[in-house]
Amino acid sequence: MSEEHYPARNTGNEDVVAVDLAKMLDTLISESVHSEIRQRLNNGQTFENIVGDIFDSRLATPLFPKGRTARTLCRKCNTFLGKYDKAYLKFFNVCGDPKAVNGFQQHTKYLIIKAIYAKFLSLPSAQNEVFDFLEFIRDVNSTVYNGKWRVYFVKRDYSSDILGIKGIGTGKLTFDEGVVYEMSDNKFIYNLMNFPKHSCFEMTDLFDILQKKYRLIEGVGENGGYHAQFLMNSLFSQMDFG
């Protein structure tokens, strides 16, 4: 077995920290913090630098200094899937822009899709799951997947990231219809699920990138999507109700 980064190391998975969400919410409504931000803005500092400093010094605790990994894949499989990571980096670098992605070769688009599916294999919460897309990602030339698992995603924005903080936590949600897994990187949030997504959540189907013109959904909207539910679960897990 070998260590596999999830998401890929070159998409921001290099120094993962734990975030105290309860403390973050307190920070959001703290008048003293608001006053500090205003003062530092008046002194010429940028909002991004101020928020980054507050996050690093008060809210973040180093968790995986070398990136989050799991010992889930054999070395041969890990090396094989590396070609998918290279394809995905092209998508990542153009921020999923439909005009740019439209210029990719169709084969490259399939490699991008397989890269995302493959990363979900390393999620600790999915270790006991039986996935039907293994043959699809094993065959580098396969263009057919008719299984039950679909991936939906959004591009991150301030509606998905409180204070612009791009947490890349993972997890699992259980519904009557099935399960939803989440994985993200610094630019996108991905949900793998074994049932049709709820219509109230607007997201892009990963297979839509194969189309000449696909619509890239940005943010999670007012209802927060599945991502908000993952954040709430994480928040409650950190609270002490004793």
CORTAJO-V80457 format. One record per residue. SS is DSSP state (~ for helix, > for strand, _ for the rest). BURIAL is # if it has 16 or more other C-alpha atoms within 10 Angstrom, else .. D_FIRST is the distance of its C-alpha to the first C-alpha in whole Angstrom. Layout:
# CORTAJO-V80457
ss	burial	d_first
SS	BURIAL	D_FIRST
SS	BURIAL	D_FIRST
This chain:
# CORTAJO-V80457
ss	burial	d_first
_	.	0
>	.	4
>	.	7
>	#	9
>	#	13
_	#	15
_	#	18
_	#	17
~	#	18
~	#	21
~	#	23
_	#	23
_	#	20
_	#	21
_	.	22
>	#	22
>	#	25
>	.	26
>	#	29
_	#	32
~	#	34
~	.	37
~	.	37
~	#	37
~	.	40
~	.	42
~	#	42
~	.	42
_	.	46
_	.	47
~	.	50
~	.	49
~	.	46
~	.	48
~	.	51
~	.	48
~	#	47
~	.	51
~	.	52
~	.	49
~	.	49
~	.	53
_	.	52
_	.	50
_	.	47
_	.	45
~	.	43
~	.	40
~	.	40
~	.	42
~	.	39
~	.	36
~	.	38
~	.	38
~	#	35
~	.	33
~	.	36
~	.	37
~	#	34
>	#	30
>	.	28
>	.	25
>	.	22
>	.	19
_	.	21
_	.	18
_	#	18
_	#	16
>	#	12
>	.	10
>	.	6
>	#	6
>	#	5
_	.	4
~	.	6
~	.	9
~	.	9
~	#	9
~	.	12
~	.	14
~	#	14
~	.	15
~	.	18
~	#	19
~	#	19
~	#	21
~	#	24
~	#	23
~	#	24
~	#	28
~	#	28
~	#	27
~	.	30
_	.	33
_	#	32
_	#	32
_	#	36
~	#	37
~	.	39
~	.	36
~	#	34
_	#	37
_	.	37
_	.	33
_	.	33
~	#	32
~	.	29
~	#	27
~	#	28
~	#	26
~	#	23
~	#	24
~	#	24
~	#	21
~	#	19
~	#	20
~	#	19
~	#	16
~	#	15
~	#	17
~	#	13
~	#	12
_	#	15
~	.	15
~	.	18
~	.	17
_	.	14
_	.	17
_	.	19
_	.	19
_	#	19
_	.	21
_	#	21
~	.	17
~	.	20
~	#	21
~	#	19
~	.	17
_	.	21
_	#	21
_	.	25
_	.	25
_	.	28
_	.	28
_	.	27
_	.	29
_	.	27
_	.	28
_	#	25
>	#	27
>	#	26
>	#	29
>	#	29
>	#	32
>	#	32
_	#	32
_	#	36
_	.	38
_	#	38
_	#	34
_	.	34
~	.	36
~	.	38
~	.	36
_	#	33
_	#	30
_	#	27
_	#	24
_	#	23
_	#	21
>	#	23
>	#	24
>	.	28
>	.	29
_	.	32
_	.	34
_	.	33
_	.	30
>	.	27
>	#	26
>	#	23
>	#	23
>	#	22
>	#	23
_	#	24
_	#	27
_	#	29
>	#	28
>	#	27
>	#	25
>	#	26
>	#	24
>	#	26
_	#	27
_	.	31
_	.	33
_	#	34
_	.	37
_	.	39
_	.	40
_	.	37
_	#	38
_	#	34
>	#	33
>	#	32
~	#	29
~	.	30
~	.	33
~	#	32
~	#	33
_	.	37
_	.	39
_	.	40
_	#	37
_	.	38
_	#	36
_	#	36
>	#	37
_	#	36
_	#	36
_	.	40
_	.	42
_	.	40
_	#	37
~	#	35
~	#	32
~	#	31
~	#	34
~	.	33
~	#	29
~	#	31
~	.	33
~	.	31
~	#	29
~	#	33
~	.	34
~	.	31
~	.	32
_	.	35
_	.	37
_	.	39
_	.	40
